[in-house]
Amino acid sequence: MESNAKYKNWNAMSDQALAAFIGQFIRSKRIEQNITQAKLAKDAGISRSTLVLLEKGETASLSSLLQVLRMLNQLHVLAAFEITPVISPLLMAKEEMKKRQRVRTKPSSQQPKSDW
């Protein structure tokens, strides 16, 4: 896998090229962890031929991909799909204005009145 993956033009890549890139990632992580295709496929609950297809960047189900990533302890790559709410600066300013600025106590009827 290329070390300059952050600088790839993902939008310019074809679906086939993206699938091949994912396959290279899976293969490199499997080899890095010294796991055979047969063992990884068995642990992931898929056939070895499905794993071979994944590594080649050919058609495989999303479920199979997730199972393989889980067995390789690589689910953290899904962090890129995390949705974080974006608050506009105007909305943030409005919310800030709604916050209480000071504390005020209400006069209580139980407090003794002073003679002054």
C-alpha positions in Angstrom: 0.0 0.0 0.0 1.2 3.5 -0.8 2.5 5.6 2.1 1.0 8.7 0.5 -2.6 7.5 0.7 -3.6 10.8 2.3 -2.7 12.6 -0.9 -4.7 10.4 -3.3 -7.4 12.0 -5.3 -10.1 9.6 -4.1 -12.8 11.2 -6.4 -10.7 10.5 -9.5 -10.3 6.8 -8.7 -12.7 4.3 -10.3 -14.8 2.0 -8.1 -12.5 -0.9 -9.2 -9.4 1.1 -8.2 -10.9 1.9 -4.8 -11.9 -1.8 -4.3 -8.3 -2.8 -5.2 -6.9 -0.3 -2.7 -9.1 -1.8 0.1 -8.0 -5.2 -1.0 -4.3 -4.2 -0.7 -5.0 -2.8 2.7 -6.5 -6.1 3.9 -3.8 -8.2 2.4 -1.0 -6.0 3.9 -2.6 -6.1 7.4 -3.1 -9.9 7.1 0.6 -10.5 6.1 1.8 -8.0 8.7 0.0 -10.0 11.4 1.4 -13.3 9.9 -2.1 -14.8 9.3 -2.8 -17.2 6.5 -5.8 -16.6 4.2 -7.3 -19.9 5.4 -7.1 -18.9 9.1 -8.4 -15.4 8.6 -11.3 -16.6 6.4 -12.2 -19.3 9.0 -12.0 -16.8 11.9 -14.1 -14.2 10.0 -16.7 -16.9 9.1 -16.3 -16.5 5.3 -14.9 -18.8 2.7 -11.3 -18.5 1.6 -12.4 -17.7 -1.9 -14.4 -14.7 -0.6 -11.3 -13.5 1.1 -9.3 -13.9 -2.1 -11.9 -11.8 -3.9 -11.7 -9.1 -1.2 -7.9 -9.0 -1.4 -8.0 -8.8 -5.2 -10.5 -5.9 -5.0 -13.3 -7.9 -6.6 -17.0 -8.1 -5.6 -17.6 -9.1 -2.0 -20.3 -8.1 0.5 -20.0 -5.3 3.0 -20.7 -7.8 5.7 -17.7 -9.9 4.6 -15.5 -6.8 4.6 -16.6 -5.9 8.1 -16.0 -9.4 9.4 -12.4 -9.4 8.0 -11.7 -5.9 9.4 -12.9 -7.1 12.8 -10.6 -10.2 12.8 -7.7 -8.0 11.8 -8.5 -5.5 14.6 -8.8 -2.8 11.9 -12.4 -1.5 12.6 -10.8 1.8 13.6 -10.7 2.7 9.9 -14.4 3.2 10.1 -13.8 6.3 12.2 -13.7 8.2 8.9 -17.4 7.6 8.6 -18.3 9.1 12.0 -20.7 11.9 11.7 -20.0 14.9 13.9 -22.7 17.6 14.1 -21.7 21.0 12.7 -23.1 24.0 14.4 -23.1 27.2 12.4 -21.4 30.3 14.0 -24.8 32.1 14.0 -26.6 29.4 15.8 -23.7 29.1 18.3 -24.0 32.9 19.0 -27.8 32.6 19.5 -27.3 29.7 21.9 -24.7 31.7 23.8 -27.0 34.6 24.2 -29.7 32.3 25.7 -27.3 31.3 28.5 -27.9 33.0 31.9 -25.5 35.8 32.5 -26.2 36.4 36.2 -27.9 34.9 39.2 -30.7 36.7 40.9 -32.6 35.6 44.0 -36.2 36.2 44.5 -37.4 37.9 47.7 -38.7 35.2 50.1 -41.7 35.8 52.3 -40.0 33.8 55.1 -37.1 36.3 55.5 -37.6 38.6 58.5 -38.0 42.2 57.5 -35.6 44.6 59.0 -36.7 47.5 61.0 -34.6 49.9 59.2 
